[in-house]
Amino acid sequence: MHNSSSSSSSPPRISLLCLFFCLLLVVTTTGAIPLPPNVTVTAVLGFGDSIIDPGNNNGIKTIIKCNHPPYGKDFMGGIPTGRFCNGRIPTDLVAEEVSIKKYVPAYLDPTVGPQDLLTGVSFASGASGYDPLTSQVASVIPMSQQLDYFKEYIQKVRVLVGEERATYILKNAVCLIVAGSDDIANTYFDTPFRKNYDPESYTNLMLHSATAFVQDLYNLGGRRLAVFGAPPIGCVPSQRTLAGGIVRECAGKYNEVARLFNSKLSAELNKLQHKYPNSRIVYIDIYSALDELITNPAKYGFEEVTKGCCGTGLIEVTSLLCNKLDPVCPDAAKYLFWDSYHPTEKGYQALVSMLLRRYINQLLAP
């Protein structure tokens, strides 16, 4: 009887230790954005593509990875963790702003421990997308596999803190879903695999997958779902170079497809919000936010918004072209983009600050 009692009492001791560490993290991290009254944020979780991939691609067989210099140049003294940036990415910045922690690790990072799981990880994979072909072409982690990893994650959290606390953590976590740009820029425009689709039918394909993904997250216990639209993908440096003509203007046809998808996604998410009134399913208009930075750079402290900081800034992206042999600009803080596709940490800071002010009360409303 004594052994049985001792054995059954062990899990609570582990749970209390983990909960104490979780509370300690919240107390010692100071966020800049005031939360609505009586609101708790337990964790930040990420799903999608390279914008919030902190290194999940590091250990898989793909060329879409950046765990090498000059990536991470300004991250903890120059550590290339696999983040597609010179520094921190949106999941990191959001977690700090809501007083969780400074860095959201990759779920597949072998060093991830119990405290990381309890306060949030990212499942995102660079070059993934809503279209199943997008991840297949790039040999990265599809959105469906990210959901499978999320299910695995939920089981781990239940083991750590029990069913009731795990449900509470999921219910009060902020889930960021960032995808769609690789579908448009890569799969639709740059490969022959979807040539039988016009913009209307292709954005419908994306929408169906996006809606199903959000529905699945809700079914698994997520309640605060921040779903990002597509950015003005035609205005990132690589697309200006490839499709913007001799003067490298924004590629209009890319932006048209992005806006079409966004209008459909916004409407569909509004329907899901009404279907599930106990949730907060919020469409995040990243298109307007990034367009504002590109249109009025000086207002936000940027001097260059048409080229990346790495190499020539025209076409360099990931390990293919932005690598340790490439020179980097003297001051990345003056650049909106780090490589030809991904913003700098300062670019992300400007975007996250703008978007949190706009959506935080809606996302965290009781």
LINLINSUL-V179203 format. One record per pair of residues at least 12 apart in sequence whose C-alpha atoms are under 8 Angstrom apart, sorted by the first residue. I is the first residue (numbers start at 1). J is the second residue. Records with the same first field share a line. If there is no record, write none. Layout:
BEGIN
I->J + J
END
This chain:
BEGIN
11->160
12->161
14->160 + 161
15->160 + 161 + 162
16->161
18->114 + 115 + 118 + 160 + 161
19->161
21->115
22->115 + 118 + 119
25->100 + 101
26->99 + 100 + 101
27->99
29->96 + 99 + 100 + 101 + 102
30->96 + 97 + 98 + 99
31->96 + 97 + 98 + 99 + 100
32->96 + 97 + 98
33->97 + 98 + 356 + 357
34->98
35->98 + 360 + 361 + 364
36->361 + 364 + 365
39->364 + 365 + 366
40->172
41->98 + 100 + 172 + 173 + 174
42->100 + 118 + 119 + 169 + 170 + 172 + 173 + 174
43->95 + 100 + 118 + 119 + 120 + 169 + 170 + 172 + 173 + 174
44->91 + 94 + 95 + 100 + 104 + 119 + 120 + 121 + 173 + 174 + 175 + 176
45->91 + 120 + 121 + 122 + 123 + 173 + 174 + 175 + 176
46->91 + 121 + 122 + 123 + 124 + 175 + 176 + 177 + 178
47->122 + 123 + 124 + 125 + 143 + 146 + 175 + 176 + 177 + 178
48->123 + 124 + 125 + 126 + 128 + 129 + 143 + 177 + 178 + 179
49->124 + 125 + 126 + 127 + 128 + 129 + 178 + 179 + 182
50->83 + 84 + 124 + 125 + 126 + 127 + 128
51->84 + 89 + 90 + 126 + 178 + 342
52->83 + 89 + 90 + 91 + 122 + 124 + 125 + 178
53->82 + 83 + 84 + 106 + 122 + 123 + 124 + 125 + 126
54->81 + 82 + 83 + 84 + 89 + 104 + 105 + 106 + 122 + 124
55->67 + 81 + 82 + 83 + 105 + 106 + 108 + 109 + 125
56->82 + 106 + 107 + 108 + 109 + 123 + 124 + 125 + 126
57->82 + 125 + 126 + 140 + 141
58->82
60->140
61->139 + 140
62->138 + 139 + 140
63->138 + 319 + 320
64->126 + 127 + 138 + 140 + 318 + 319
65->82 + 84 + 126 + 318 + 319
66->80 + 81 + 82 + 83 + 84 + 318 + 319
67->80 + 81 + 82 + 83
68->80 + 81 + 82 + 319 + 323 + 324
69->323 + 324
70->86 + 310 + 322 + 323 + 324 + 326 + 328
71->83 + 84 + 85 + 86 + 87 + 323
72->84 + 85 + 86 + 87
73->86 + 87
74->86 + 87
75->87 + 88
84->318 + 342
85->338 + 339 + 342 + 343 + 344 + 345
86->332 + 338 + 344 + 345
87->344 + 345
88->103 + 345
89->345 + 348
90->348 + 349 + 352
91->103 + 104 + 122 + 176
92->104
93->349 + 352
94->352
100->119
101->119
104->116 + 120 + 121 + 122
105->120 + 121 + 122
106->121 + 122 + 123 + 124
107->121 + 122 + 123
108->123
114->160
117->153 + 157
118->157 + 169
120->173
123->146 + 149 + 150
124->141 + 146
125->140 + 141 + 142
126->140
127->140 + 182
128->140 + 141 + 142 + 143 + 179 + 182 + 183
129->142 + 143 + 179 + 180 + 181 + 182 + 183
130->143 + 179 + 180 + 183 + 206 + 207 + 209 + 210
131->183 + 205 + 206 + 209
133->187
134->182 + 183 + 186 + 187
143->213
147->216 + 217
151->220
154->166
167->221
170->221 + 222 + 223
171->221 + 222 + 223 + 224
172->222 + 223 + 224
173->222 + 223 + 224
174->223 + 224 + 225 + 226
175->222 + 224 + 225 + 226
176->225 + 226 + 227 + 228
177->225 + 226 + 227 + 228
178->227 + 228 + 229
179->228 + 229 + 230
180->206 + 229 + 230
181->230 + 231 + 233 + 258
183->206
184->254 + 257 + 258
185->233 + 234 + 239 + 254
188->202
199->257 + 260
200->260
203->257 + 260 + 261
204->261
206->261
207->261 + 264 + 265
210->265
211->265 + 268 + 269
223->278 + 279 + 280 + 281
224->279 + 280 + 281 + 282 + 363 + 364
225->279 + 280 + 281 + 282 + 363
226->281 + 282 + 283 + 284 + 363
227->281 + 282 + 283 + 284
228->283 + 284 + 285 + 286
229->258 + 261 + 262 + 265 + 266 + 283 + 284 + 285 + 286 + 287
230->258 + 259 + 261 + 262 + 286 + 287
231->255 + 258 + 286 + 287 + 288 + 290
232->254 + 255 + 258 + 259 + 287 + 290 + 291
233->254 + 255 + 258
234->250 + 251 + 252 + 253 + 254 + 255
235->249 + 250 + 251 + 255 + 306
236->250 + 306 + 337 + 340 + 341 + 342
237->305 + 306 + 307 + 308 + 313 + 314 + 315 + 337 + 340 + 341
238->314 + 315 + 316 + 340 + 341
239->251
240->306
241->314 + 315
259->287
265->283
266->283
269->281 + 282 + 283
270->282 + 283
280->362 + 363 + 364 + 365
281->363
282->359 + 362 + 363
284->355 + 359
286->351 + 355
289->351 + 354 + 355
290->351
293->336
300->350
301->334
302->333 + 334 + 335 + 336
303->334 + 335
304->334 + 335 + 336
305->335 + 336 + 337
306->337
307->335 + 337 + 339 + 340
308->335 + 336 + 337 + 338 + 339 + 340 + 341
309->328 + 329 + 332 + 335 + 337 + 338 + 339
310->322 + 326 + 327 + 328 + 329 + 338 + 339 + 340
311->326 + 327 + 328 + 329
313->339 + 340
314->340
315->339 + 340
316->339 + 340
317->339 + 340 + 341
318->339
322->339
332->344 + 346
333->345 + 346 + 347
335->347
END
